[in-house]
Structure formats: structure tokens, C-alpha cells
């Protein structure tokens, strides 16, 4: 069952889109306050931007001390302008994009990879000061099994593909409520 109502999801997606628009037009964003207890929680979130079904930006935080709408706004701005894999978005791209928001549960350290449920869990792997994160939907989109998911998360952390087998490596899982808009 969804933690967020359809209205909550629409509000968060609107906040994300308005944040990007404000950032690209260099105008101040005002985030309205929401009565929803769920929307005012402090938790991690990622905002993914796709254009023509291709990744255009994705930035997030594992945790946040800010209410969710503020976290989503900041992550949306960063995904549009600060993702080092892409040049900053231009305002004329905005109408061609699809936004997806992933609201994260707290991290849980695991000792047995059998606890990982592909499609339900995202992974955060760390070792020797390096870390990598992949959202739950990444494994599904790429049709990865558990081992492939672990290996790709290690590679994202700039570790060897099999670093997850090392006792010095920390593997953490999280779940995410994922929702997007209909644009792009």
C-alpha cells in the first residue's frame, strides 16, 4: 500500500517541476506549506529526470533534515543543473522531460545478500571510503539478478565488481516509494 496519496504525489511532482523551472529561470522558488503529515516527514529522496526515455539527470540524498517537499525541490534543481554526467538543462527542455521521485526508507545494513529482493530494494555499498548507490528501479529496468545488481553497485562505487564479497565491504538495503509524472 502506498504511503502517499495521489494528491501527495501530484504535489511533490509539482514542487519538483516548479523547482527546476525556477532554477532555470533564475527566480526564487516559494514552497507552500502542506498540511499532510506524510509530506512534512524528513527523509531521503532522489529526483530522476528523463528526456525521450533517456536519463537526463538524477540526484538525491539518503537522509535529510528538511521536510520532504524541500528535499525534493533541492534534488530536482540539482538533477537539472548539477549532475556531472550531463550539461545543465535548458528551459526549453523542461516540457520534454519526465520526472520520477523516489522517497527512501532508512538504510538497513545486511550480512546476508539473500535479504536483497530485486525490485524492492535499492543498494548502498561502501568500502575504503568509496560508496555507490543504485535505486531499486535500476535493477528492474536493466533486468539484473541479485549478483548483477551487487556487481553494478560495486562498479558505481569504483570498486571491483566482486567487492561485495569482501568482509570489509558494507552492504545496505533500502526501499523506495517511486512515482512519476506523465510528461516526456
Protein Blocks (a to p, Z undefined) as FASTA:
>chain_A
ZZbdfklmmmmmmmmmmmmmmmmnopacdddddfblklmpccdddddddeehiafbdcdd
fbdcbdfklmmmmmmmmmmmmmmkbccddfklmmmpccdddddddddddfbfklpcghja
ccdddeehiacdddfklmmmnopafklmmmmmmmmnopafklmmpmkbccdddddddddd
feZZ
